[in-house]
Amino acid sequence: MVHRHTPFVIRVKDRHVDLSTVEGVQLGVDPGSRQTGISVFSTVHTKEGDVRRGLYAIELTHRGGQIRDKLAQRAACRRSRRSRNTRYRAPRFLNRSRPKGWLAPSLRHRVDTVVSWGSRLARWAPVTVVYMEKVAFDTHVLSAEGPVDHQRGMLQSLEIREYLRVKWDRACAYCGTRAVPLNIEHLHPRSRGGSDRVANLVLACIPCNQAKGKRPVEEFLAARPEALAKVLVQAEASLRDTAAANTTNWALWRSFTARFPAVCSASGVRTKWNRTHAGLPKTHTLDALCVGALDGVVQYSAAVLAVTATGRGTYARTRSDKHGFPRLRLPRNKRVHGYATGDLARAVVPRGKKAGTHTGRVAVRSSGNFNVRTRHGLVQGIRHTHFRLLQRADGYGYTTRLEAAIPPPSEAEGSYARRFR
């Protein structure tokens, strides 16, 4: 019988566990600040060594930024009470204590959602080993004006290079070209007083690097003001995501070790080497497949389940204006015709300009015309009679996408790195 629609899980009812042979699977986790890649795979012993066969892939999108904004909004509302003519309430900031290992709610959310999905997968398939990538960027090195003496060695510049690849999405900052050799380039040339601070560094292809030369970026992109504004905004991006990944790294590790019998960690350099050796592109899910010690990849999941943390709604039944007064009252009953906002449903519209099959999260309306958000976008005003419930809301939104296109492997990458579609 079908136990769950998304992820699709079936329950075998004609046999027992003690009468069955259940092979274990392994779990790979590539944690990130905004997105985390999770891969379920098995290890195959071949003459080339231990190679992995990808079985399932999940890309989990966190909502830590939304939580942070909501907390800031709540704090601003509470501060506004100081100027109101209301009754006095004694301050409570001196009687609040934080336990050991406390994390901010936006950071705790990242840890809890990743561990929750690991536990879910372990309930549906026995997980024997968890491979987790532990990467820590040194924010002092990234934000320093010049050379830093406290960290010297073989990986001194590798951390900055990897950070720039992530920051500029592995593309040229000036023309957006991909899949070409990229150089580290200074926005403000060193010959004119520019520093080696990471905010002054970008990735540029060889033609753009040579064309810019020793000119400032304002002079080089004077004829392209939109590109100039985009580069300057991206260059001044904060290290917020880097700090969030560093803070949640050990908390995630401790949570996994408390729930799973075997947890192995690996560096980001090893993950990148495994992925490059197997001829795979850079994605969160493929990074999760390549975490740890392995000799190759013989299969990967062609479809990726994109999971977005959406929350479970709010208890507020009103919408307020900028002054705090209610301007819109929501219905007390959250279910309309048996559906609630966030449910996963499929709408089959037989005719009209919205004809077709639409699968996604539903936003209910009292009028009976619902909206559904699919992987192709938002479809509005579909009658409730066309919907069929697939799964109740659980705080996540689900869509499916194809894995990134993978070029054919070369002979140098090994004959075992094959593509499976």
C-alpha positions in Angstrom: 0.0 0.0 0.0 1.0 3.6 -0.5 2.3 5.0 2.8 3.2 8.5 1.7 2.9 10.3 -1.6 5.9 12.7 -1.4 8.5 11.3 -1.0 6.8 8.2 -2.5 6.9 5.4 0.1 5.2 2.1 0.0 4.5 -0.3 2.8 4.8 -4.1 2.2 2.0 -5.8 4.1 2.4 -9.5 3.0 5.7 -10.1 4.9 7.4 -9.3 8.1 10.8 -7.9 8.8 12.2 -11.0 10.3 11.3 -12.9 7.2 12.9 -10.4 4.8 16.4 -9.4 3.9 16.7 -5.6 4.0 19.9 -4.1 2.8 21.0 -0.9 4.4 21.6 2.4 2.6 23.9 5.3 3.3 23.2 8.9 3.7 25.3 11.8 2.4 24.7 15.4 3.7 26.1 18.6 2.2 25.0 21.3 4.7 24.6 24.9 3.6 23.2 28.1 4.9 20.4 28.5 2.4 20.2 25.0 0.9 21.3 21.5 2.0 21.8 18.6 -0.2 20.8 15.1 1.0 21.6 11.9 -1.0 20.6 8.3 -0.4 23.0 5.8 -2.0 24.5 2.3 -1.7 28.1 1.2 -2.0 29.1 -1.4 -4.7 32.4 -3.2 -4.5 34.0 -3.5 -7.9 37.4 -4.1 -9.3 38.0 -0.3 -9.4 37.1 0.0 -5.7 34.1 1.1 -3.7 31.8 3.0 -6.0 28.5 4.6 -5.1 25.1 4.2 -6.7 22.8 7.1 -6.1 19.2 6.1 -5.2 17.5 9.3 -4.1 18.3 13.0 -3.9 16.7 15.8 -1.9 17.5 19.5 -2.0 16.2 21.2 1.2 15.7 24.9 1.2 15.8 26.6 4.6 13.8 29.5 5.8 16.2 30.9 8.3 16.1 34.4 6.6 12.3 34.5 7.1 12.6 33.6 10.7 15.3 36.2 11.2 13.1 38.9 9.7 10.1 37.9 11.8 12.1 38.1 15.0 13.4 41.5 14.0 9.8 42.6 13.4 8.7 41.3 16.7 11.6 43.1 18.5 10.7 46.3 16.8 7.1 46.0 17.9 8.1 45.4 21.5 10.5 48.4 21.5 7.6 50.6 20.3 5.8 50.0 23.6 8.3 52.2 25.4 6.7 55.3 23.8 3.2 54.2 24.5 1.1 55.4 27.4 0.4 51.9 28.7 0.9 50.2 32.0 4.4 49.5 33.2 5.8 46.1 33.0 8.9 45.1 34.8 11.9 44.4 32.6 12.7 40.7 32.1 16.1 40.8 30.4 18.0 40.0 33.7 16.1 36.7 34.4 16.6 35.0 31.1 19.3 32.4 30.7 20.5 30.5 27.7 21.4 26.8 28.0 24.6 25.4 26.8 24.7 24.9 23.1 21.9 27.5 22.5 21.4 28.6 18.9 19.4 31.5 17.5 16.0 30.3 16.2 17.0 30.9 12.6 20.1 28.7 13.1 18.3 26.1 15.2 15.8 25.8 12.3 18.6 24.8 9.9 19.8 22.1 12.3 16.4 20.7 13.1 15.1 20.5 9.5 18.2 18.6 8.3 18.2 16.2 11.2 14.4 15.7 10.8 14.8 14.7 7.2 17.6 12.4 8.1 15.4 10.7 10.7 12.5 10.5 8.1 14.7 8.7 5.6 16.0 6.4 8.3 12.3 5.3 9.1 11.7 4.5 5.5 15.0 2.8 4.7 17.6 1.6 7.3 20.5 4.0 7.3 23.8 2.4 8.3 26.3 5.2 7.8 25.9 9.0 7.5 28.6 11.0 5.6 28.6 14.7 6.5 30.7 17.4 4.9 32.3 19.6 7.5 33.4 22.9 6.0 34.4 26.0 7.9 35.3 29.2 6.3 37.7 31.5 8.2 35.8 34.8 8.3 38.9 36.5 9.6 40.8 35.5 6.5 37.9 36.4 4.2 37.5 39.9 5.7 41.1 40.8 6.4 42.6 43.8 4.6 45.9 42.1 3.8 47.8 38.9 4.5 46.9 37.2 7.8 49.7 35.6 9.8 47.6 33.3 12.0 46.9 30.9 9.1 49.6 29.7 6.8 49.9 26.5 4.9 48.9 24.6 1.8 45.2 25.6 2.0 45.8 29.3 2.7 44.4 30.5 -0.6 42.2 27.5 -1.4 39.6 28.7 1.2 39.3 32.2 -0.5 39.1 30.7 -4.0 36.3 28.3 -3.0 34.4 31.1 -1.3 34.7 33.3 -4.4 33.4 30.4 -6.5 30.3 30.1 -4.3 29.8 33.9 -4.1 30.0 34.5 -7.8 28.2 31.2 -8.8 31.2 30.0 -10.7 30.7 32.6 -13.5 32.5 35.6 -14.7 31.4 38.7 -12.7 31.5 40.9 -15.8 30.0 38.8 -18.6 28.5 35.8 -16.8 30.4 33.3 -18.9 30.6 29.8 -17.4 32.6 26.6 -18.0 35.8 28.6 -18.8 38.9 29.2 -16.7 38.3 32.0 -14.2 40.9 34.2 -12.6 40.8 36.1 -9.4 40.6 39.8 -10.3 40.7 43.0 -8.2 37.8 45.5 -8.6 40.1 48.3 -7.6 43.6 47.5 -8.9 46.3 47.1 -6.4 48.4 49.6 -8.4 45.8 52.3 -7.5 45.5 51.4 -3.8 43.2 48.4 -4.0 43.5 45.8 -1.2 43.3 42.0 -1.1 40.2 42.0 1.0 37.6 39.5 -0.3 35.1 42.3 -1.0 37.6 43.6 -3.6 38.0 40.3 -5.3 35.9 38.8 -8.1 36.1 36.0 -10.6 36.7 37.1 -14.2 37.3 35.2 -17.4 40.6 35.7 -19.3 39.2 38.1 -22.0 37.4 40.3 -19.4 40.5 40.2 -17.1 42.7 41.4 -20.0 40.3 44.0 -21.2 39.9 45.5 -17.8 43.6 45.7 -17.1 44.5 48.2 -14.4 41.3 50.3 -14.8 38.9 50.6 -11.9 35.6 48.7 -12.3 33.6 52.0 -12.6 35.7 53.0 -15.6 35.6 49.5 -17.2 31.8 49.1 -16.9 30.9 52.8 -17.5 28.9 51.9 -20.6 27.0 49.2 -18.7 25.5 50.8 -15.6 23.2 47.9 -14.8 26.1 45.4 -14.8 28.2 47.8 -12.7 25.5 48.2 -10.0 25.0 44.4 -9.9 28.8 43.8 -9.5 29.1 46.4 -6.7 26.1 45.0 -4.8 27.4 41.5 -5.1 30.9 42.4 -4.1 29.7 44.0 -0.8 27.6 40.9 0.2 28.0 40.2 3.8 29.4 37.0 5.4 26.1 36.2 7.0 25.7 32.9 5.2 29.3 31.9 6.0 28.8 32.7 9.7 25.6 30.7 9.8 27.3 27.6 8.2 30.1 27.8 10.7 27.8 28.1 13.7 25.5 25.2 12.7 28.3 22.9 11.7 29.1 21.3 15.0 25.5 21.4 16.2 24.5 19.4 13.2 27.4 17.0 13.8 26.3 16.4 17.4 22.7 15.9 16.5 23.6 13.2 13.9 26.0 11.4 16.2 23.2 11.2 18.8 20.7 9.6 16.4 22.8 7.4 14.1 25.2 4.6 15.0 28.0 5.7 12.6 28.7 9.2 11.3 31.7 10.0 9.2 32.9 13.5 8.4 34.9 14.7 5.3 36.4 18.0 4.2 35.0 20.1 1.3 38.3 19.6 -0.5 37.8 15.8 -0.6 34.2 16.2 -1.7 35.3 18.5 -4.6 38.0 16.1 -5.6 35.5 13.2 -5.7 33.0 15.1 -7.7 35.6 16.3 -10.2 37.1 12.8 -10.5 33.7 11.4 -11.3 32.9 14.1 -13.8 29.9 15.6 -12.0 28.9 19.2 -12.0 28.5 21.4 -8.8 25.1 20.9 -7.1 24.1 20.4 -3.5 22.7 16.9 -4.2 25.7 15.7 -6.2 28.1 17.1 -3.5 26.1 15.0 -0.9 26.6 12.0 -3.1 30.4 12.5 -3.2 31.0 13.2 0.5 33.6 10.9 2.2 36.0 8.3 0.9 35.0 6.7 -2.4 36.5 5.5 -5.6 33.8 6.5 -8.1 30.1 7.1 -8.9 28.3 4.7 -11.2 24.8 6.1 -10.8 23.0 9.2 -9.7 19.4 10.1 -9.3 18.1 11.9 -12.4 15.2 13.5 -10.5 15.7 15.7 -7.4 13.0 16.3 -4.8 13.1 20.1 -4.1 11.8 20.5 -0.5 11.2 24.1 0.7 10.5 24.8 4.4 7.3 26.8 4.5 6.2 26.6 8.1 2.8 25.6 9.4 1.1 29.0 9.0 0.2 31.4 11.7 -2.3 31.7 14.6 -3.2 35.3 13.7 -6.6 35.7 12.2 -6.1 39.3 11.2 -3.9 41.3 9.0 -2.8 44.7 10.3 -1.8 47.9 8.6 1.3 49.9 9.2 -0.1 51.4 12.4 -0.9 48.0 13.9 -4.7 48.2 13.5 -6.5 45.2 11.9 -7.4 45.8 8.2 -8.4 42.3 7.2 -10.0 39.4 9.1 -9.3 35.9 8.1 -11.8 33.1 8.5 -11.6 31.1 11.7 -12.0 27.8 10.0 -8.8 27.0 8.1 -10.3 24.2 6.0 -12.4 25.0 3.0 -14.2 22.1 1.2 -11.8 19.6 3.0 -8.6 21.4 2.0 -6.2 23.6 3.9 -3.5 25.9 2.8 -0.3 24.0 2.3 -1.9 20.7 1.3 -0.4 18.8 -1.6 -3.0 18.3 -4.2 -3.5 17.6 -7.9 -5.9 19.6 -10.1 -7.1 18.1 -13.4 -8.8 20.9 -15.4 -10.6 19.4 -18.5 -11.0 22.6 -20.5 -10.4 26.3 -20.6 -7.3 28.4 -20.6 -6.1 26.6 -17.4 -6.7 23.1 -18.8 -4.2 20.5 -17.8 -2.8 18.8 -14.7 -1.4 21.0 -11.9 0.3 19.5 -8.9 1.6 21.5 -5.9 0.7 23.3 -2.7 -2.8 24.6 -2.4 -3.8 28.1 -1.1 -7.5 27.8 -0.2 -10.1 30.6 -0.6 -13.5 30.9 0.9 -15.0 31.4 -2.6 -14.0 27.8 -3.5 -11.5 28.9 -6.2 -8.1 27.8 -5.0 -4.6 28.7 -6.1 -1.9 26.1 -6.6 1.8 26.6 -6.8 3.6 24.2 -9.1 7.2 23.9 -10.2 6.3 26.0 -13.3 4.7 28.9 -11.3 1.4 29.9 -9.7 -1.9 29.0 -11.1 -4.9 30.9 -9.7 -8.6 30.4 -9.6 -9.1 26.7 -10.0 -12.4 25.4 -8.8 -12.1 23.0 -5.8 -14.1 20.3 -7.6 -11.1 19.7 -9.9 -8.7 19.0 -7.0 -7.7 15.6 -5.5 -5.9 15.5 -2.1 -2.5 13.8 -2.3 -1.0 14.6 1.1 -1.8 16.8 4.1 0.4 19.8 4.8 3.5 19.0 6.9 5.3 22.4 6.8 7.1 21.7 3.5 6.5 22.5 -0.1 7.5 19.8 -2.7 8.5 20.1 -6.3 10.5 17.9 -8.6 13.3 19.0 -10.9 15.8 17.3 -13.1 19.4 17.0 -12.0 22.0 19.2 -13.6 23.1 18.1 -17.1 26.3 16.0 -16.8 28.8 16.0 -19.7 30.1 12.6 -20.8 33.1 11.4 -18.7 36.5 11.4 -20.3 39.0 8.5 -20.1 41.0 10.4 -17.5 38.0 10.5 -15.2 37.7 6.7 -15.1 35.5 4.3 -17.0 33.3 3.7 -14.0 31.9 7.3 -14.0 28.9 6.5 -16.1 25.7 8.4 -16.5 22.3 7.0 -15.8 19.1 8.7 -17.0 
